Amino acid sequence: MNDFEWLVSRVGTFAVGRATFGDVGDNAAGIVVEPTHISVAATRTNRVAALIGWPTGRHHSLIKAAEARLALDQGAAEVWVVVDKHADDTAILTDLIAVGQGIDDQAKFGVVVPDTSPHIAGLAQKAGAHRIAWHITGRDVALPPTTIDAVAFGELQGIEQTMALLEAGVSYVFATDTSAATAS
């Protein structure tokens, strides 16, 4: 595998908000979608991550837990839960525990950490999350301190930003436009 092939294997598609997935191929990193699009995304790849509580994380814990269970039943390999960045620790842990309890051993449990918050990343670790994910804004490459797997998602500005994120320690990058994320 050459360097470019390795890079492409680390870039997935962030398809939240899309009505169709015609331009999304089977990529090694997978695809991130809303729970209502899992069955369509699963026709493209077996690495589907469901984004629960997007975009604000202000859904009730029981709703997030039900969405997570439904996502797994429909074939999601991962569930990423968005937490409300304005909530207190008890509310955040309640969300994470409610969702985490419904995730089986075969699936990955991720937590979307707003604003690269080290505090929320720590709560994710306490709740047993497998990975943290954070939304890239601009050319940001700051990674919250964590001992669990980290991924980044959003609109990437080119191959330099993708490489910087991977060098900063993320395992995968999920881009709204994968061709832009790998273009020089």
BELQUISUL-V709521 format. One record per residue. N is the residue number from 0. RES is the residue in one letter. PHI is phi as a letter, one per 40 degrees, with the letter a starting at -180 (NA if undefined). OMEGA is omega in degrees with one decimal (none if undefined). D_CENTER is the distance of its C-alpha to the mean C-alpha in Angstrom with 1 decimal. Layout:
N;RES;PHI;OMEGA;D_CENTER
N;RES;PHI;OMEGA;D_CENTER
This chain:
0;M;NA;177.7;25.5
1;N;c;-176.0;26.1
2;D;c;-178.4;23.9
3;F;c;177.4;22.6
4;E;c;177.2;21.7
5;W;c;179.8;19.8
6;L;d;-179.3;17.9
7;V;c;179.2;17.1
8;S;c;-179.4;15.9
9;R;b;-177.6;13.1
10;V;b;176.0;12.0
11;G;b;-176.2;10.0
12;T;b;171.7;10.1
13;F;c;-172.1;8.2
14;A;b;179.1;10.8
15;V;c;179.7;10.4
16;G;g;178.4;14.1
17;R;c;175.6;15.7
18;A;c;-179.7;18.7
19;T;b;-179.5;19.1
20;F;b;-176.8;17.4
21;G;d;-177.3;20.7
22;D;c;-177.7;19.6
23;V;c;177.7;16.6
24;G;c;176.4;17.9
25;D;c;178.1;17.0
26;N;b;-173.3;15.1
27;A;c;-176.8;14.5
28;A;c;177.9;10.8
29;G;h;-175.5;10.1
30;I;a;177.7;8.9
31;V;b;-177.5;6.4
32;V;b;169.8;9.1
33;E;c;-178.4;10.8
34;P;d;-178.6;12.6
35;T;c;-178.0;15.8
36;H;b;-175.8;14.8
37;I;c;-176.5;13.9
38;S;c;177.9;17.5
39;V;c;-179.6;17.7
40;A;c;-178.6;14.6
41;A;c;174.6;15.9
42;T;c;-179.1;19.0
43;R;c;-176.6;17.3
44;T;a;175.6;15.4
45;N;c;178.2;15.1
46;R;b;-178.8;11.5
47;V;b;174.1;9.9
48;A;b;178.4;6.6
49;A;c;180.0;7.8
50;L;c;-174.3;6.7
51;I;c;175.9;9.7
52;G;g;-178.6;11.9
53;W;c;4.2;10.8
54;P;b;-170.5;12.1
55;T;c;-175.7;14.3
56;G;g;-176.1;13.5
57;R;c;174.4;17.2
58;H;c;177.8;17.4
59;H;c;-179.1;19.6
60;S;d;-179.6;18.4
61;L;c;177.0;20.2
62;I;c;178.5;18.5
63;K;c;180.0;15.0
64;A;c;178.7;16.4
65;A;c;176.7;18.1
66;E;c;-179.9;15.1
67;A;c;179.4;13.3
68;R;c;178.3;16.6
69;L;c;179.6;17.1
70;A;c;179.7;13.8
71;L;c;177.8;14.8
72;D;c;-179.0;18.3
73;Q;c;174.2;17.4
74;G;h;177.1;15.8
75;A;c;177.0;12.0
76;A;c;180.0;11.4
77;E;a;171.8;8.3
78;V;b;175.2;7.8
79;W;b;179.8;5.4
80;V;b;176.7;8.3
81;V;c;177.4;9.2
82;V;b;177.3;12.4
83;D;c;-176.4;15.5
84;K;c;178.8;16.2
85;H;c;-178.3;19.9
86;A;c;176.2;20.1
87;D;c;-176.1;22.1
88;D;d;-179.3;21.0
89;T;c;179.7;22.5
90;A;c;179.4;20.6
91;I;c;179.0;17.2
92;L;c;176.5;18.3
93;T;c;176.8;19.6
94;D;d;-174.5;16.3
95;L;c;179.3;14.5
96;I;c;179.5;17.6
97;A;d;179.4;18.0
98;V;c;-176.2;14.7
99;G;c;-179.7;14.8
100;Q;c;-178.6;18.4
101;G;c;-176.8;17.5
102;I;c;-177.6;15.2
103;D;c;-177.0;17.5
104;D;c;-177.5;17.9
105;Q;c;-175.1;16.7
106;A;b;175.8;13.0
107;K;c;179.4;10.3
108;F;b;-179.9;9.4
109;G;b;178.5;6.5
110;V;b;176.2;7.4
111;V;c;-177.0;6.6
112;V;c;-179.1;9.7
113;P;c;172.4;11.8
114;D;f;-178.1;14.2
115;T;f;-178.1;13.4
116;S;c;177.5;15.4
117;P;c;-179.2;16.7
118;H;c;-179.5;18.1
119;I;c;174.7;15.0
120;A;c;177.1;13.5
121;G;c;177.0;16.7
122;L;c;177.8;16.5
123;A;c;178.0;13.2
124;Q;c;179.3;15.2
125;K;c;-177.4;18.2
126;A;c;176.5;16.6
127;G;g;178.7;15.7
128;A;c;177.4;11.9
129;H;c;-178.0;11.1
130;R;a;171.2;8.4
131;I;b;177.6;7.4
132;A;b;174.7;4.9
133;W;b;-175.7;7.2
134;H;c;178.9;8.5
135;I;c;173.5;11.2
136;T;b;-178.3;14.5
137;G;g;-177.8;17.5
138;R;b;-178.4;18.1
139;D;d;174.1;16.6
140;V;b;179.8;15.8
141;A;c;-179.5;16.3
142;L;b;176.7;14.3
143;P;c;178.8;14.7
144;P;c;-177.9;16.9
145;T;a;174.5;15.4
146;T;b;177.3;16.6
147;I;b;-178.7;13.4
148;D;d;179.6;11.0
149;A;b;173.9;8.9
150;V;b;177.7;6.5
151;A;b;178.5;7.0
152;F;a;177.1;6.6
153;G;h;-179.1;9.7
154;E;c;-178.2;13.3
155;L;c;-172.6;14.6
156;Q;c;179.1;18.3
157;G;h;-175.2;19.2
158;I;c;179.9;19.5
159;E;c;178.9;20.7
160;Q;c;177.6;17.6
161;T;d;179.4;15.4
162;M;c;179.3;17.9
163;A;c;178.5;18.0
164;L;c;178.5;14.4
165;L;c;177.4;14.9
166;E;c;178.7;18.2
167;A;c;175.1;16.8
168;G;h;177.2;15.0
169;V;c;179.0;11.4
170;S;c;-178.3;11.2
171;Y;b;175.1;9.2
172;V;b;178.4;8.9
173;F;b;-172.5;7.5
174;A;b;174.9;10.5
175;T;c;177.3;12.2
176;D;b;-175.4;15.2
177;T;c;178.6;14.9
178;S;c;177.1;18.7
179;A;c;-178.1;18.6
180;A;c;-179.2;16.1
181;T;b;179.8;18.6
182;A;c;179.0;21.8
183;S;c;none;24.2
